[in-house]
Amino acid sequence: MFTEGFLGRRIREGTVDDVMDDLEVVLLQSDVALPVVERLRKDLRRDLAGKKLRFGVESEEAIRRSLEQSVRSILTQPPFDLAAAVRATPTKPYVILFVGVNGTGKTTTVAKLAGWLRGQGLSCVIAAGDTFRAGAIEQLLVHGERLGIRVVRQQEGSDPAAVAFDAVAHARAKSVDVVLVDTAGRQHTNDNLIEEAKKIRRVVSPSLTLFVGDALSGHDVVEQAKLFQKAIGVDGVVLTKLDADAKGGAALSVAYVTKKPILFVGVGQGYADFRPFDPEWMVRRLFAEDVAA
Protein backbone atom coordinates (compact mmCIF):
# COMPACT_ATOMS: atom_id res chain seq x y z
CA MET A 1 0.00 0.00 0.00
CA PHE A 2 1.13 3.60 -0.54
CA THR A 3 1.57 4.13 3.22
CA GLU A 4 4.22 1.42 3.44
CA GLY A 5 7.46 2.84 4.78
CA PHE A 6 5.80 5.88 6.36
CA LEU A 7 3.93 4.15 9.18
CA GLY A 8 5.01 3.84 12.78
CA ARG A 9 6.89 7.13 13.02
CA ARG A 10 6.09 10.80 13.29
CA ILE A 11 4.64 12.08 10.02
CA ARG A 12 6.49 15.25 9.09
CA GLU A 13 5.59 17.71 6.34
CA GLY A 14 7.96 16.07 3.90
CA THR A 15 6.70 12.60 4.68
CA VAL A 16 3.10 13.61 4.01
CA ASP A 17 4.26 15.01 0.67
CA ASP A 18 5.89 11.68 -0.10
CA VAL A 19 2.64 9.89 0.71
CA MET A 20 0.72 12.29 -1.49
CA ASP A 21 3.18 11.91 -4.35
CA ASP A 22 2.36 8.21 -4.46
CA LEU A 23 -1.34 8.80 -3.91
CA GLU A 24 -1.46 11.49 -6.61
CA VAL A 25 -0.74 8.92 -9.29
CA VAL A 26 -3.66 6.78 -8.13
CA LEU A 27 -5.99 9.78 -7.98
CA LEU A 28 -5.07 11.05 -11.43
CA GLN A 29 -5.62 7.58 -12.86
CA SER A 30 -9.07 7.71 -11.26
CA ASP A 31 -9.96 10.91 -13.20
CA VAL A 32 -9.45 13.21 -10.23
CA ALA A 33 -8.43 16.62 -11.56
CA LEU A 34 -5.14 18.11 -10.47
CA PRO A 35 -6.71 21.01 -8.49
CA VAL A 36 -8.64 18.41 -6.46
CA VAL A 37 -5.45 16.42 -5.85
CA GLU A 38 -3.81 19.60 -4.57
CA ARG A 39 -6.75 20.24 -2.26
CA LEU A 40 -6.53 16.67 -0.89
CA ARG A 41 -2.79 17.09 -0.42
CA LYS A 42 -3.33 20.30 1.56
CA ASP A 43 -5.98 18.70 3.77
CA LEU A 44 -3.90 15.58 4.38
CA ARG A 45 -0.88 17.63 5.39
CA ARG A 46 -3.02 19.65 7.79
CA ASP A 47 -4.60 16.55 9.33
CA LEU A 48 -1.51 14.36 9.68
CA ALA A 49 1.57 16.56 10.06
CA GLY A 50 3.09 16.18 13.51
CA LYS A 51 0.96 13.21 14.54
CA LYS A 52 2.56 9.99 15.78
CA LEU A 53 0.67 6.99 14.42
CA ARG A 54 1.28 3.34 15.16
CA PHE A 55 2.31 1.00 12.36
CA GLY A 56 -0.49 -0.61 10.35
CA VAL A 57 -4.20 0.02 10.57
CA GLU A 58 -4.01 3.21 12.63
CA SER A 59 -1.96 5.08 10.05
CA GLU A 60 -3.98 3.71 7.16
CA GLU A 61 -7.24 4.70 8.83
CA ALA A 62 -5.97 8.20 9.65
CA ILE A 63 -5.14 8.81 6.01
CA ARG A 64 -8.41 7.29 4.91
CA ARG A 65 -10.43 9.46 7.32
CA SER A 66 -8.68 12.58 6.10
CA LEU A 67 -9.37 11.76 2.46
CA GLU A 68 -12.99 10.84 3.15
CA GLN A 69 -13.61 14.10 5.02
CA SER A 70 -12.00 16.13 2.24
CA VAL A 71 -14.07 14.40 -0.43
CA ARG A 72 -17.24 14.82 1.63
CA SER A 73 -16.63 18.56 2.04
CA ILE A 74 -16.10 18.95 -1.73
CA LEU A 75 -19.22 16.99 -2.69
CA THR A 76 -21.52 18.48 -0.05
CA GLN A 77 -23.13 21.70 -1.21
CA PRO A 78 -26.06 23.57 0.34
CA PRO A 79 -29.10 21.33 -0.20
CA PHE A 80 -31.37 22.15 -3.12
CA ASP A 81 -34.82 20.61 -3.30
CA LEU A 82 -35.95 21.06 -6.90
CA ALA A 83 -39.55 20.01 -6.30
CA ALA A 84 -39.84 22.45 -3.40
CA ALA A 85 -38.26 25.21 -5.47
CA VAL A 86 -40.81 24.65 -8.24
CA ARG A 87 -43.72 24.74 -5.80
CA ALA A 88 -42.38 27.90 -4.17
CA THR A 89 -42.09 29.79 -7.46
CA PRO A 90 -44.88 32.38 -7.44
CA THR A 91 -45.09 32.74 -11.22
CA LYS A 92 -45.20 29.57 -13.27
CA PRO A 93 -43.69 28.03 -15.25
CA TYR A 94 -40.37 27.18 -13.66
CA VAL A 95 -37.95 26.96 -16.62
CA ILE A 96 -34.98 24.56 -16.64
CA LEU A 97 -32.38 24.92 -19.39
CA PHE A 98 -30.08 21.98 -20.20
CA VAL A 99 -26.63 22.49 -21.70
CA GLY A 100 -23.83 20.09 -22.59
CA VAL A 101 -22.10 18.46 -25.53
CA ASN A 102 -23.66 15.80 -27.74
CA GLY A 103 -23.25 12.23 -26.62
CA THR A 104 -23.54 12.84 -22.88
CA GLY A 105 -27.16 11.69 -22.60
CA LYS A 106 -28.55 15.21 -22.33
CA THR A 107 -31.76 14.60 -24.29
CA THR A 108 -32.45 11.40 -22.35
CA THR A 109 -31.76 13.29 -19.12
CA VAL A 110 -34.43 15.83 -20.05
CA ALA A 111 -36.94 12.98 -20.38
CA LYS A 112 -35.81 11.33 -17.15
CA LEU A 113 -36.17 14.56 -15.20
CA ALA A 114 -39.62 15.03 -16.73
CA GLY A 115 -40.56 11.61 -15.41
CA TRP A 116 -39.09 12.40 -11.99
CA LEU A 117 -41.02 15.68 -11.79
CA ARG A 118 -44.24 13.89 -12.69
CA GLY A 119 -43.51 11.47 -9.86
CA GLN A 120 -43.33 14.48 -7.55
CA GLY A 121 -46.82 15.51 -8.62
CA LEU A 122 -45.65 18.32 -10.90
CA SER A 123 -46.72 18.89 -14.49
CA CYS A 124 -44.20 19.71 -17.19
CA VAL A 125 -43.70 20.28 -20.88
CA ILE A 126 -40.56 19.68 -22.94
CA ALA A 127 -39.14 22.12 -25.48
CA ALA A 128 -37.27 20.31 -28.28
CA GLY A 129 -34.64 23.04 -28.58
CA ASP A 130 -32.03 20.89 -30.31
CA THR A 131 -33.29 21.80 -33.76
CA PHE A 132 -29.93 21.02 -35.35
CA ARG A 133 -30.56 17.28 -35.10
CA ALA A 134 -33.81 15.78 -36.34
CA GLY A 135 -32.92 12.72 -34.31
CA ALA A 136 -33.04 14.70 -31.08
CA ILE A 137 -36.57 15.93 -31.85
CA GLU A 138 -37.74 12.42 -32.71
CA GLN A 139 -36.09 11.05 -29.58
CA LEU A 140 -37.97 13.51 -27.39
CA LEU A 141 -41.25 12.75 -29.16
CA VAL A 142 -40.80 9.07 -28.35
CA HIS A 143 -40.02 9.87 -24.73
CA GLY A 144 -42.95 12.26 -24.52
CA GLU A 145 -45.33 9.62 -25.84
CA ARG A 146 -44.05 7.03 -23.38
CA LEU A 147 -44.29 9.42 -20.45
CA GLY A 148 -47.50 11.14 -21.49
CA ILE A 149 -45.76 14.53 -21.55
CA ARG A 150 -46.27 17.22 -24.20
CA VAL A 151 -43.27 18.02 -26.42
CA VAL A 152 -43.26 21.43 -28.09
CA ARG A 153 -41.30 21.37 -31.35
CA GLN A 154 -40.77 23.02 -34.70
CA GLN A 155 -39.10 21.88 -37.87
CA GLU A 156 -35.45 20.92 -38.00
CA GLY A 157 -33.30 24.01 -38.39
CA SER A 158 -35.78 26.41 -36.81
CA ASP A 159 -34.82 28.93 -34.17
CA PRO A 160 -34.26 27.11 -30.83
CA ALA A 161 -35.12 30.25 -28.88
CA ALA A 162 -38.50 30.39 -30.66
CA VAL A 163 -39.19 26.78 -29.65
CA ALA A 164 -38.35 27.58 -26.04
CA PHE A 165 -40.55 30.69 -26.18
CA ASP A 166 -43.49 28.68 -27.54
CA ALA A 167 -43.07 26.06 -24.81
CA VAL A 168 -43.11 28.70 -22.08
CA ALA A 169 -46.18 30.36 -23.62
CA HIS A 170 -47.94 26.99 -23.78
CA ALA A 171 -47.05 26.22 -20.17
CA ARG A 172 -48.26 29.61 -19.01
CA ALA A 173 -51.56 29.22 -20.86
CA LYS A 174 -52.13 25.70 -19.52
CA SER A 175 -50.83 26.38 -15.98
CA VAL A 176 -48.03 23.84 -16.39
CA ASP A 177 -45.50 23.84 -13.56
CA VAL A 178 -42.19 23.27 -15.39
CA VAL A 179 -40.69 23.75 -18.85
CA LEU A 180 -37.64 21.63 -19.69
CA VAL A 181 -35.59 23.10 -22.54
CA ASP A 182 -33.27 20.79 -24.45
CA THR A 183 -30.49 22.42 -26.48
CA ALA A 184 -28.05 21.39 -29.17
CA GLY A 185 -24.80 19.87 -27.95
CA ARG A 186 -22.21 22.53 -28.33
CA GLN A 187 -18.47 22.79 -27.93
CA HIS A 188 -16.84 25.89 -26.54
CA THR A 189 -15.13 26.50 -29.87
CA ASN A 190 -18.45 26.86 -31.68
CA ASP A 191 -19.18 30.52 -31.10
CA ASN A 192 -22.47 30.43 -33.03
CA LEU A 193 -23.92 27.74 -30.80
CA ILE A 194 -22.72 29.46 -27.65
CA GLU A 195 -24.45 32.63 -28.79
CA GLU A 196 -27.58 30.58 -29.50
CA ALA A 197 -27.55 29.28 -25.94
CA LYS A 198 -27.17 32.82 -24.64
CA LYS A 199 -30.11 33.89 -26.80
CA ILE A 200 -32.29 31.14 -25.32
CA ARG A 201 -31.35 32.35 -21.85
CA ARG A 202 -32.34 35.91 -22.76
CA VAL A 203 -35.65 34.81 -24.26
CA VAL A 204 -36.91 32.47 -21.54
CA SER A 205 -34.93 33.61 -18.46
CA PRO A 206 -34.49 30.11 -17.01
CA SER A 207 -34.96 29.57 -13.32
CA LEU A 208 -32.25 26.90 -13.42
CA THR A 209 -29.48 26.06 -15.90
CA LEU A 210 -28.11 22.52 -15.66
CA PHE A 211 -24.90 21.20 -17.17
CA VAL A 212 -25.20 17.55 -18.21
CA GLY A 213 -21.94 15.62 -18.27
CA ASP A 214 -20.90 12.04 -18.95
CA ALA A 215 -19.09 10.58 -15.94
CA LEU A 216 -17.25 8.16 -18.21
CA SER A 217 -15.55 10.95 -20.15
CA GLY A 218 -13.04 11.47 -17.36
CA HIS A 219 -11.07 14.70 -17.45
CA ASP A 220 -13.01 15.86 -20.54
CA VAL A 221 -16.17 16.37 -18.49
CA VAL A 222 -14.26 18.66 -16.14
CA GLU A 223 -13.05 20.84 -19.01
CA GLN A 224 -16.55 20.92 -20.52
CA ALA A 225 -18.06 21.99 -17.19
CA LYS A 226 -15.50 24.78 -16.80
CA LEU A 227 -16.14 26.08 -20.30
CA PHE A 228 -19.94 26.09 -19.98
CA GLN A 229 -19.67 27.73 -16.60
CA LYS A 230 -17.56 30.52 -18.10
CA ALA A 231 -19.50 30.97 -21.36
CA ILE A 232 -23.08 30.55 -20.18
CA GLY A 233 -23.18 30.04 -16.43
CA VAL A 234 -24.63 26.97 -14.76
CA ASP A 235 -26.52 26.51 -11.51
CA GLY A 236 -26.09 22.78 -11.07
CA VAL A 237 -24.79 19.57 -12.59
CA VAL A 238 -26.34 16.29 -13.75
CA LEU A 239 -23.93 13.39 -14.26
CA THR A 240 -24.95 10.51 -16.50
CA LYS A 241 -23.65 6.92 -16.66
CA LEU A 242 -22.44 7.06 -13.08
CA ASP A 243 -23.38 3.40 -12.64
CA ALA A 244 -20.67 2.44 -15.14
CA ASP A 245 -18.02 4.75 -13.68
CA ALA A 246 -15.83 2.55 -11.49
CA LYS A 247 -13.39 5.39 -10.76
CA GLY A 248 -15.70 8.15 -9.56
CA GLY A 249 -13.18 10.95 -9.96
CA ALA A 250 -15.26 12.87 -12.49
CA ALA A 251 -18.01 13.58 -9.97
CA LEU A 252 -15.53 14.84 -7.41
CA SER A 253 -13.68 16.97 -9.94
CA VAL A 254 -16.77 18.59 -11.50
CA ALA A 255 -18.14 19.51 -8.07
CA TYR A 256 -14.82 21.08 -7.07
CA VAL A 257 -14.12 22.93 -10.32
CA THR A 258 -17.60 24.42 -10.84
CA LYS A 259 -18.38 24.99 -7.14
CA LYS A 260 -21.93 24.02 -8.13
CA PRO A 261 -23.99 21.18 -6.66
CA ILE A 262 -24.49 17.87 -8.42
CA LEU A 263 -28.29 17.72 -8.35
CA PHE A 264 -29.06 14.44 -10.13
CA VAL A 265 -27.26 11.37 -11.40
CA GLY A 266 -28.14 8.80 -14.03
CA VAL A 267 -27.44 5.23 -12.89
CA GLY A 268 -29.02 3.21 -15.70
CA GLN A 269 -31.05 3.26 -18.88
CA GLY A 270 -34.59 3.37 -17.48
CA TYR A 271 -36.60 6.40 -16.41
CA ALA A 272 -36.43 5.18 -12.82
CA ASP A 273 -32.62 5.02 -13.00
CA PHE A 274 -32.38 8.69 -12.18
CA ARG A 275 -32.06 10.04 -8.68
CA PRO A 276 -31.15 13.09 -6.65
CA PHE A 277 -27.46 13.07 -5.84
CA ASP A 278 -26.48 11.85 -2.37
CA PRO A 279 -22.93 12.89 -1.35
CA GLU A 280 -22.72 10.14 1.27
CA TRP A 281 -23.58 7.52 -1.35
CA MET A 282 -20.75 8.86 -3.48
CA VAL A 283 -18.27 8.82 -0.57
CA ARG A 284 -19.15 5.19 0.14
CA ARG A 285 -18.78 4.39 -3.54
CA LEU A 286 -15.34 5.98 -3.70
CA PHE A 287 -13.94 4.40 -0.55
CA ALA A 288 -15.76 1.11 -0.09
CA GLU A 289 -15.85 -2.05 -2.15
CA ASP A 290 -18.97 -3.76 -3.48
CA VAL A 291 -21.22 -0.72 -3.06
CA ALA A 292 -24.33 -1.15 -5.16
CA ALA A 293 -25.43 1.64 -7.49
C-alpha positions in Angstrom: 0.0 0.0 0.0 1.1 3.6 -0.5 1.6 4.1 3.2 4.2 1.4 3.4 7.5 2.8 4.8 5.8 5.9 6.4 3.9 4.2 9.2 5.0 3.8 12.8 6.9 7.1 13.0 6.1 10.8 13.3 4.6 12.1 10.0 6.5 15.2 9.1 5.6 17.7 6.3 8.0 16.1 3.9 6.7 12.6 4.7 3.1 13.6 4.0 4.3 15.0 0.7 5.9 11.7 -0.1 2.6 9.9 0.7 0.7 12.3 -1.5 3.2 11.9 -4.4 2.4 8.2 -4.5 -1.3 8.8 -3.9 -1.5 11.5 -6.6 -0.7 8.9 -9.3 -3.7 6.8 -8.1 -6.0 9.8 -8.0 -5.1 11.1 -11.4 -5.6 7.6 -12.9 -9.1 7.7 -11.3 -10.0 10.9 -13.2 -9.5 13.2 -10.2 -8.4 16.6 -11.6 -5.1 18.1 -10.5 -6.7 21.0 -8.5 -8.6 18.4 -6.5 -5.4 16.4 -5.8 -3.8 19.6 -4.6 -6.8 20.2 -2.3 -6.5 16.7 -0.9 -2.8 17.1 -0.4 -3.3 20.3 1.6 -6.0 18.7 3.8 -3.9 15.6 4.4 -0.9 17.6 5.4 -3.0 19.7 7.8 -4.6 16.6 9.3 -1.5 14.4 9.7 1.6 16.6 10.1 3.1 16.2 13.5 1.0 13.2 14.5 2.6 10.0 15.8 0.7 7.0 14.4 1.3 3.3 15.2 2.3 1.0 12.4 -0.5 -0.6 10.4 -4.2 0.0 10.6 -4.0 3.2 12.6 -2.0 5.1 10.0 -4.0 3.7 7.2 -7.2 4.7 8.8 -6.0 8.2 9.7 -5.1 8.8 6.0 -8.4 7.3 4.9 -10.4 9.5 7.3 -8.7 12.6 6.1 -9.4 11.8 2.5 -13.0 10.8 3.2 -13.6 14.1 5.0 -12.0 16.1 2.2 -14.1 14.4 -0.4 -17.2 14.8 1.6 -16.6 18.6 2.0 -16.1 19.0 -1.7 -19.2 17.0 -2.7 -21.5 18.5 -0.1 -23.1 21.7 -1.2 -26.1 23.6 0.3 -29.1 21.3 -0.2 -31.4 22.1 -3.1 -34.8 20.6 -3.3 -36.0 21.1 -6.9 -39.6 20.0 -6.3 -39.8 22.4 -3.4 -38.3 25.2 -5.5 -40.8 24.7 -8.2 -43.7 24.7 -5.8 -42.4 27.9 -4.2 -42.1 29.8 -7.5 -44.9 32.4 -7.4 -45.1 32.7 -11.2 -45.2 29.6 -13.3 -43.7 28.0 -15.2 -40.4 27.2 -13.7 -38.0 27.0 -16.6 -35.0 24.6 -16.6 -32.4 24.9 -19.4 -30.1 22.0 -20.2 -26.6 22.5 -21.7 -23.8 20.1 -22.6 -22.1 18.5 -25.5 -23.7 15.8 -27.7 -23.3 12.2 -26.6 -23.5 12.8 -22.9 -27.2 11.7 -22.6 -28.5 15.2 -22.3 -31.8 14.6 -24.3 -32.5 11.4 -22.4 -31.8 13.3 -19.1 -34.4 15.8 -20.1 -36.9 13.0 -20.4 -35.8 11.3 -17.2 -36.2 14.6 -15.2 -39.6 15.0 -16.7 -40.6 11.6 -15.4 -39.1 12.4 -12.0 -41.0 15.7 -11.8 -44.2 13.9 -12.7 -43.5 11.5 -9.9 -43.3 14.5 -7.5 -46.8 15.5 -8.6 -45.6 18.3 -10.9 -46.7 18.9 -14.5 -44.2 19.7 -17.2 -43.7 20.3 -20.9 -40.6 19.7 -22.9 -39.1 22.1 -25.5 -37.3 20.3 -28.3 -34.6 23.0 -28.6 -32.0 20.9 -30.3 -33.3 21.8 -33.8 -29.9 21.0 -35.4 -30.6 17.3 -35.1 -33.8 15.8 -36.3 -32.9 12.7 -34.3 -33.0 14.7 -31.1 -36.6 15.9 -31.9 -37.7 12.4 -32.7 -36.1 11.1 -29.6 -38.0 13.5 -27.4 -41.3 12.8 -29.2 -40.8 9.1 -28.3 -40.0 9.9 -24.7 -43.0 12.3 -24.5 -45.3 9.6 -25.8 -44.0 7.0 -23.4 -44.3 9.4 -20.5 -47.5 11.1 -21.5 -45.8 14.5 -21.6 -46.3 17.2 -24.2 -43.3 18.0 -26.4 -43.3 21.4 -28.1 -41.3 21.4 -31.3 -40.8 23.0 -34.7 -39.1 21.9 -37.9 -35.4 20.9 -38.0 -33.3 24.0 -38.4 -35.8 26.4 -36.8 -34.8 28.9 -34.2 -34.3 27.1 -30.8 -35.1 30.3 -28.9 -38.5 30.4 -30.7 -39.2 26.8 -29.6 -38.4 27.6 -26.0 -40.5 30.7 -26.2 -43.5 28.7 -27.5 -43.1 26.1 -24.8 -43.1 28.7 -22.1 -46.2 30.4 -23.6 -47.9 27.0 -23.8 -47.1 26.2 -20.2 -48.3 29.6 -19.0 -51.6 29.2 -20.9 -52.1 25.7 -19.5 -50.8 26.4 -16.0 -48.0 23.8 -16.4 -45.5 23.8 -13.6 -42.2 23.3 -15.4 -40.7 23.8 -18.8 -37.6 21.6 -19.7 -35.6 23.1 -22.5 -33.3 20.8 -24.5 -30.5 22.4 -26.5 -28.0 21.4 -29.2 -24.8 19.9 -27.9 -22.2 22.5 -28.3 -18.5 22.8 -27.9 -16.8 25.9 -26.5 -15.1 26.5 -29.9 -18.5 26.9 -31.7 -19.2 30.5 -31.1 -22.5 30.4 -33.0 -23.9 27.7 -30.8 -22.7 29.5 -27.6 -24.5 32.6 -28.8 -27.6 30.6 -29.5 -27.6 29.3 -25.9 -27.2 32.8 -24.6 -30.1 33.9 -26.8 -32.3 31.1 -25.3 -31.4 32.4 -21.9 -32.3 35.9 -22.8 -35.7 34.8 -24.3 -36.9 32.5 -21.5 -34.9 33.6 -18.5 -34.5 30.1 -17.0 -35.0 29.6 -13.3 -32.3 26.9 -13.4 -29.5 26.1 -15.9 -28.1 22.5 -15.7 -24.9 21.2 -17.2 -25.2 17.5 -18.2 -21.9 15.6 -18.3 -20.9 12.0 -19.0 -19.1 10.6 -15.9 -17.2 8.2 -18.2 -15.6 10.9 -20.2 -13.0 11.5 -17.4 -11.1 14.7 -17.5 -13.0 15.9 -20.5 -16.2 16.4 -18.5 -14.3 18.7 -16.1 -13.0 20.8 -19.0 -16.5 20.9 -20.5 -18.1 22.0 -17.2 -15.5 24.8 -16.8 -16.1 26.1 -20.3 -19.9 26.1 -20.0 -19.7 27.7 -16.6 -17.6 30.5 -18.1 -19.5 31.0 -21.4 -23.1 30.6 -20.2 -23.2 30.0 -16.4 -24.6 27.0 -14.8 -26.5 26.5 -11.5 -26.1 22.8 -11.1 -24.8 19.6 -12.6 -26.3 16.3 -13.7 -23.9 13.4 -14.3 -24.9 10.5 -16.5 -23.6 6.9 -16.7 -22.4 7.1 -13.1 -23.4 3.4 -12.6 -20.7 2.4 -15.1 -18.0 4.8 -13.7 -15.8 2.6 -11.5 -13.4 5.4 -10.8 -15.7 8.2 -9.6 -13.2 10.9 -10.0 -15.3 12.9 -12.5 -18.0 13.6 -10.0 -15.5 14.8 -7.4 -13.7 17.0 -9.9 -16.8 18.6 -11.5 -18.1 19.5 -8.1 -14.8 21.1 -7.1 -14.1 22.9 -10.3 -17.6 24.4 -10.8 -18.4 25.0 -7.1 -21.9 24.0 -8.1 -24.0 21.2 -6.7 -24.5 17.9 -8.4 -28.3 17.7 -8.3 -29.1 14.4 -10.1 -27.3 11.4 -11.4 -28.1 8.8 -14.0 -27.4 5.2 -12.9 -29.0 3.2 -15.7 -31.1 3.3 -18.9 -34.6 3.4 -17.5 -36.6 6.4 -16.4 -36.4 5.2 -12.8 -32.6 5.0 -13.0 -32.4 8.7 -12.2 -32.1 10.0 -8.7 -31.2 13.1 -6.6 -27.5 13.1 -5.8 -26.5 11.9 -2.4 -22.9 12.9 -1.3 -22.7 10.1 1.3 -23.6 7.5 -1.4 -20.7 8.9 -3.5 -18.3 8.8 -0.6 -19.2 5.2 0.1 -18.8 4.4 -3.5 -15.3 6.0 -3.7 -13.9 4.4 -0.5 -15.8 1.1 -0.1 -15.9 -2.1 -2.2 -19.0 -3.8 -3.5 -21.2 -0.7 -3.1 -24.3 -1.1 -5.2 -25.4 1.6 -7.5 
